[in-house]
Amino acid sequence: MYVCLCHGVTDKAIRQAAQAGACSLVELAQTLRVATCCGKCADLAQSLLEAADRAPPTTPACLASVG
């Protein structure tokens, strides 16, 4: 689903950014430009980022960092 309509950012892109190491809304804004225009997506983007942090690792990159 689209989270940021201004920049076409999806929930999948946010989860991928979290798996790649993004750990704050500021980092998401820097990498994806989410919440940098109208800001209406900031709360949902933050919620998705927090949920991704709680999710078990699912990619080889995440599994490699566990340990």
BELVEN-V155194 format. One record per backbone hydrogen bond with DSSP energy under -1.0 kcal/mol. CO is the residue of the C=O (numbers start at 1). NH is the residue of the N-H. If there is no record, write none. Layout:
co->{CO	CO}
nh->{NH	NH}
This chain:
co->{1	4	9	9	10	11	12	13	14	15	16	17	18	24	25	26	27	28	33	39	41	42	43	44	45	46	47	48	49	50	51	59	60	61}
nh->{11	9	3	4	14	15	16	17	18	19	20	22	21	28	29	30	31	32	36	42	45	46	47	48	49	50	51	52	53	54	55	63	64	65}
